[in-house]
């Protein structure tokens, strides 16, 4: 089957869409990806990429069509708008000029939600069913995480998104919490299907290796991996680290990743005199993260208080569960349900520093066997609910059976 996948982000950027495309290709499908030039998360083109080169590539037998895009630079609001709009218009133009027939169209919708536009054009041009895979609710997420306050802009984007949803043949959602939310917008329930994220097959329990252990501080290590943005509200974690340090409990807080809040978090760490136990590392290849996770005593996930974020399952939760590590969470809603149901760790509500500190001390005081049991619980839950085989079998079945 010839499948066109539209995603602003793709290899060599590190997103789950990469694994999804590889899996479809391995199942015998002819996969083409329409995407942008890689520039996430640092905001500049990856080495070897420029504005007008590498418009066509092949990676792992997957054809990649790269649309013109203006890099996000420092990811302030103006630069993000330019980044989003440049891809929006160029990808729509590319759809018009593609000289190939496709049987199915799949839009992988992170931010920006407006990526639905080239999907609609592709549906019309190729007379093919459109699958809209929602990872991020727009415009609600930019209102909460991005601080967009213009009611006119929010209402306009909301109407556009509703149009995309109604024109899609199937809407796939990564969280059950999205289903009722979309139904309230008037989207028919029979076209909304729950398809949670899974993880790449290298996310699994691995043995501790010295070459990774040597890169980390000695002691009790709590690791966070992923975007260091405003939505993660990691300032609460830094504040908690200070409180815990004052209790004479020595914990190393280790952050892997980049993001808009990284500089302010580093400054906060310096101001609170926490440089001896709070560490910041750049992003590393995803394939290496399980080895760093193996060196951790606990893994951390955090999201700020938001109705929209409460409906979301952060994809790092699946990664953590798959690596059989205990989880310390500042989260509510769907993400909290997963940790609670899996019995894989401790949860505190966003903004509740007191409970988070208590949970941190509690998980610190557990025996190694007790923490290992939490990890085993999470791993079993992952295999039951999020396994790659189960998720990708369901996706392929949906694609095959909807015309």
C-alpha positions in Angstrom: 0.0 0.0 0.0 1.3 3.5 -0.9 1.1 5.7 2.2 1.9 9.4 2.4 2.8 10.6 5.9 2.8 14.3 6.7 4.7 15.5 9.7 6.7 18.7 10.3 9.2 16.7 12.2 11.0 13.6 11.0 14.4 11.9 11.0 17.1 12.9 11.9 14.9 14.8 14.5 14.0 12.5 17.3 10.2 11.8 17.2 8.1 8.7 17.5 6.9 9.2 13.9 10.3 7.8 12.8 9.6 4.4 14.3 6.0 4.4 13.1 7.2 4.9 9.5 9.9 2.3 9.8 7.4 -0.2 11.1 5.0 0.4 8.2 7.9 0.0 5.8 8.9 -3.2 7.4 5.4 -4.5 7.0 5.7 -4.1 3.2 4.1 -0.7 2.7 5.5 1.9 0.4 6.0 4.9 2.7 6.7 8.5 1.6 7.1 11.3 4.2 6.5 15.0 3.6 8.4 16.9 6.2 10.6 20.0 6.9 14.3 20.5 7.1 15.5 19.3 10.5 16.0 22.1 13.0 14.4 20.9 16.3 15.2 21.4 19.1 18.2 23.7 18.8 16.5 26.0 16.3 19.1 25.7 13.5 19.5 23.4 10.6 21.3 20.1 11.3 24.7 19.7 9.7 24.5 19.3 6.0 21.1 21.0 5.6 20.4 24.4 4.2 17.3 26.3 3.0 17.5 25.0 -0.6 19.3 21.6 -0.5 18.3 18.0 0.2 14.7 18.5 -0.9 14.5 14.8 -1.7 16.2 12.1 0.4 15.9 8.4 1.0 16.3 7.0 4.5 15.9 3.2 5.2 14.0 2.9 1.9 11.6 5.6 2.9 11.4 8.5 0.5 11.5 11.9 2.2 10.2 15.1 0.6 11.5 18.1 2.5 9.5 21.3 2.3 11.0 24.8 2.7 11.1 25.9 6.3 12.5 28.8 8.3 14.3 27.5 11.4 12.7 28.1 14.8 15.9 29.8 16.1 15.4 30.6 19.8 11.8 29.4 19.7 10.2 32.7 20.8 6.6 33.3 19.8 7.5 35.3 16.6 10.1 32.7 15.4 7.7 29.8 16.0 4.9 31.5 14.0 7.3 32.0 11.1 8.6 28.4 11.4 5.0 27.0 11.4 3.7 29.2 8.6 6.7 28.6 6.4 6.2 24.8 6.6 2.4 25.2 6.2 2.6 27.0 2.9 5.5 25.2 1.4 4.1 21.7 2.3 0.7 22.7 0.7 2.6 23.7 -2.4 4.5 20.4 -2.4 1.4 18.4 -2.2 0.1 20.1 -5.3 3.3 19.3 -7.2 3.8 15.7 -6.1 3.5 13.5 -9.2 2.6 10.2 -7.5 -0.5 8.3 -6.4 -1.2 7.4 -2.8 -3.7 5.0 -1.3 -3.8 6.5 2.3 -2.8 9.7 3.9 -1.7 10.0 7.5 -1.1 13.3 9.3 1.0 13.0 12.4 -0.1 16.1 14.3 2.2 17.5 16.9 2.5 21.3 17.1 1.5 23.0 14.8 -2.1 21.7 14.5 -2.3 23.6 11.2 -0.5 20.7 9.5 -3.9 19.4 8.8 -4.1 21.7 5.8 -1.7 19.8 3.5 -3.5 16.6 4.7 -6.8 17.9 3.5 -5.3 19.0 0.1 -3.7 15.5 -0.2 -7.0 13.8 0.6 -8.7 15.7 -2.2 -5.8 15.4 -4.8 -5.2 11.7 -4.3 -8.8 10.8 -3.5 -7.5 8.9 -0.5 -8.8 8.5 3.1 -7.2 10.8 5.6 -6.1 9.5 9.1 -5.4 12.4 11.5 -3.2 11.2 14.4 -3.5 13.7 17.2 -0.6 14.0 19.6 -1.2 17.5 20.8 -4.6 19.4 21.1 -4.7 22.7 19.3 -5.3 25.5 20.0 -5.6 24.6 23.7 -2.0 23.5 24.1 -0.6 26.8 22.7 -3.0 28.7 25.0 -1.8 26.8 28.0 1.9 26.1 27.3 2.6 28.9 24.8 0.8 31.7 26.7 -1.3 32.8 23.7 -4.0 35.1 25.0 -5.6 36.4 21.8 -9.2 35.2 21.9 -9.7 36.0 18.2 -6.6 33.8 17.3 -7.7 31.0 19.6 -11.3 31.0 18.2 -10.0 31.1 14.6 -7.6 28.2 15.1 -10.3 26.2 16.9 -12.6 26.5 14.0 -9.9 25.5 11.6 -9.0 22.4 13.7 -12.7 21.4 13.8 -12.8 21.6 10.1 -9.7 19.3 9.8 -11.3 16.8 12.2 -14.6 16.7 10.4 -12.9 16.3 7.0 -10.7 13.4 8.3 -11.9 9.9 7.8 -10.4 8.6 11.0 -9.1 10.5 14.0 -6.5 8.6 16.0 -5.8 9.9 19.6 -2.9 9.1 21.8 -5.0 9.4 25.0 -8.5 8.3 26.0 -8.9 11.8 27.5 -9.0 13.2 24.0 -12.1 11.3 23.0 -14.6 13.0 25.2 -12.9 16.4 24.5 -13.4 16.0 20.8 -16.9 14.7 21.2 -17.8 17.9 23.0 -16.6 19.8 19.9 -19.2 17.9 17.9 -16.9 15.3 16.4 -18.7 11.9 15.8 -17.5 9.3 18.3 -17.4 6.6 15.6 -14.5 8.2 13.8 -12.3 8.7 16.9 -10.1 5.7 17.8 -7.7 5.4 20.7 -4.2 4.5 19.6 -1.7 5.2 22.3 2.0 5.8 21.6 4.4 2.9 21.9 8.2 3.1 21.9 11.1 2.1 19.7 12.3 -1.5 20.3 15.6 -0.3 21.9 13.6 1.0 24.9 13.9 -2.0 27.2 15.6 -3.1 30.4 19.4 -3.2 29.9 22.4 -3.8 32.1 24.4 -0.9 33.6 27.5 -0.2 31.5 30.5 1.6 33.0 30.9 3.9 30.0 27.5 5.5 30.8 27.8 5.2 34.6 31.1 7.2 34.5 29.4 10.1 32.9 26.9 10.5 35.8 27.5 11.7 39.3 28.0 9.1 42.1 25.0 8.6 44.4 21.3 8.4 44.2 20.3 9.6 40.7 16.9 10.9 39.5 16.9 11.4 35.7 14.5 13.5 33.6 14.8 13.1 29.8 13.1 15.3 27.2 12.0 18.8 26.4 12.9 21.4 29.0 10.1 23.8 28.4 7.6 25.9 30.2 5.0 23.1 30.1 7.2 20.8 32.2 7.3 23.2 35.1 10.7 22.0 36.2 11.2 25.0 38.4 9.1 23.2 41.0 11.6 20.3 40.8 14.6 22.7 41.4 12.8 24.3 44.3 12.1 20.8 45.7 15.8 19.9 45.3 16.7 22.8 47.5 14.3 21.7 50.2 15.5 18.1 50.1 19.1 19.3 50.2 18.3 21.3 53.4 17.0 18.0 54.9 20.6 16.7 54.4 19.4 14.1 51.9 21.8 13.8 49.0 20.1 13.3 45.6 21.4 14.0 42.2 18.9 15.5 39.8 20.0 14.9 36.2 18.3 16.6 33.2 18.9 15.4 29.6 17.5 17.6 26.9 17.1 21.1 25.5 14.2 23.6 25.5 13.1 27.1 26.1 13.3 26.9 29.9 16.8 25.4 30.0 18.7 28.6 30.5 16.3 29.8 33.3 16.6 26.4 35.0 20.4 26.6 35.0 20.3 30.1 36.4 17.9 29.0 39.1 20.2 26.1 40.0 23.1 28.5 40.3 21.1 31.1 42.3 20.0 28.4 44.8 23.6 27.0 45.1 22.5 23.6 43.8 25.3 23.0 41.2 26.7 20.1 43.3 23.6 18.0 42.9 21.7 19.4 39.9 23.2 18.5 36.5 22.2 19.5 32.9 23.2 17.4 29.9 22.5 18.1 26.2 20.2 15.8 24.3 21.7 12.4 23.4 20.7 9.9 20.8 17.5 8.1 21.9 19.1 4.7 21.4 21.5 5.6 24.3 18.8 6.7 26.7 18.0 3.2 28.0 21.6 2.8 29.2 21.4 6.1 31.1 18.0 5.0 32.5 19.7 1.8 33.7 22.1 4.0 35.7 19.2 5.8 37.4 17.5 4.9 40.6 14.3 6.8 39.6 13.0 8.5 36.4 11.1 11.8 36.6 8.1 13.1 34.6 6.6 16.5 35.1 3.8 18.7 33.5 2.3 21.9 34.8 -1.3 22.2 35.8 -3.6 22.4 32.8 -6.8 20.9 31.7 -5.3 20.0 28.3 -2.1 18.4 29.8 -4.4 16.4 32.1 -5.8 14.8 29.0 -2.4 13.9 27.7 -0.1 10.9 28.2 3.5 12.2 27.9 5.3 9.8 25.6 8.2 9.6 28.0 6.0 7.6 30.4 5.9 4.7 27.9 9.7 4.9 27.5 10.2 4.8 31.3 7.8 1.9 31.7 9.5 -0.1 28.9 12.8 0.3 30.7 11.4 -1.1 34.0 12.4 1.8 36.1 10.4 3.4 39.0 8.7 6.7 38.2 8.5 9.9 40.3 5.7 12.1 38.7 4.3 15.6 39.0 1.3 15.0 36.9 -2.5 14.6 36.9 -5.2 13.2 34.6 -4.4 10.5 32.1 -0.7 10.3 32.8 -1.3 9.9 36.5 -3.8 7.1 35.8 -1.2 5.2 33.9 1.3 5.4 36.8 -1.3 4.6 39.3 -2.8 1.6 37.4 0.7 0.3 36.7 1.8 0.7 40.3 5.1 1.9 39.0 5.8 4.9 41.2 4.6 7.9 43.2 2.4 10.8 42.0 2.0 14.4 43.2 -0.3 17.0 41.7 1.2 19.8 39.6 2.2 22.7 41.9 2.2 20.6 45.1 5.8 20.9 46.2 5.1 19.5 49.7 3.8 16.2 48.4 6.5 16.0 45.7 9.1 16.4 48.4 7.4 13.7 50.5 7.3 11.3 47.6 10.9 11.9 46.7 12.0 11.2 50.3 9.7 8.1 50.3 11.2 6.6 47.1 14.7 7.5 48.3 14.1 5.5 51.5 12.8 2.4 49.7 15.1 -0.6 49.5 16.6 -1.4 46.1 14.4 -4.4 45.9 11.3 -2.3 46.5 12.2 0.1 43.8 13.0 -2.8 41.5 9.4 -4.1 42.1 8.0 -0.8 41.0 9.9 -1.0 37.8 8.8 -4.6 37.2 5.2 -3.5 37.7 5.6 -0.8 35.1 7.2 -3.1 32.6 4.4 -5.6 32.8 1.8 -2.8 32.3 3.8 -1.6 29.3 3.7 -5.1 27.7 -0.1 -5.3 28.3 -1.1 -1.8 27.2 1.6 -0.3 25.0 3.5 -3.0 23.3 4.8 -2.2 19.7 3.3 -5.3 18.2 -0.2 -4.6 19.6 -0.1 -0.9 18.7 1.2 -1.3 15.2 -1.0 -4.3 14.4 -4.0 -2.0 15.3 -2.7 0.8 13.1 -2.1 -1.4 10.1 -5.6 -3.0 10.5 -7.2 0.5 10.6 -5.3 1.6 7.5 -6.1 -1.5 5.6 -9.8 -1.5 6.5 -10.9 2.1 6.0 -11.4 3.4 2.4 
